[in-house]
């Protein structure tokens, strides 16, 4: 499976991280919870905003790699545990680590969770007016659709993984107490793109992302919403 290690993968990651950060309004003084931080690849980018981050993951092996990034300890705290069990009031944490949060963020993590339960949990962790901001796989993308429906041919796709279609997702968010919902199809730069082709693919992708029909087949969905109740 292609990841973030290629030149195209790094460019894709940087754009995704920037869009998530913008959607969450990350900035100095903002307090955010990152779900499924893994090795801290996105955490490192998010930390550049100057905000305070709790970065959560279930894997001790991945968190060991994340700690190796040596991010500012006064603003970034890596925490092991299941998101479903996370409590934002922990007496062992300094005050800045306790919620509610201004933002809950993540990349390619919601499709591993029970979505309805996850949205309820995110709402409870956010302050009123706080933002969620995620990038997730788009089920209408041909590659994503094939991977999810013919898993036996794609061993890197875990049994719990799904993907989303933006219109039902919008409805669910509204029912779960969110407004100002935007779900934008994006992402046409595949990590396997050869370096000489990258400028052409990026330009082609920008054109498609502005096309009312073709954009629906983009690789990812950028999901932003505000807690309204």
PECOR-V761470 format. One record per helix or strand of 2 or more residues. SS is the DSSP state (@ for helix, = for strand). FROM is the first residue (numbers start at 0). TO is the last residue. If there is no record, write none. Layout:
# PECOR-V761470
ss=[SS | SS]
from=[FROM | FROM]
to=[TO | TO]
This chain:
# PECOR-V761470
ss=[@ | = | @ | = | @ | = | @ | @ | = | @ | @ | = | @ | @ | @ | = | @ | @ | =]
from=[6 | 30 | 40 | 51 | 59 | 75 | 82 | 94 | 100 | 109 | 114 | 125 | 141 | 150 | 165 | 177 | 194 | 213 | 219]
to=[23 | 34 | 46 | 56 | 66 | 79 | 84 | 96 | 106 | 111 | 124 | 137 | 148 | 152 | 174 | 185 | 208 | 216 | 226]
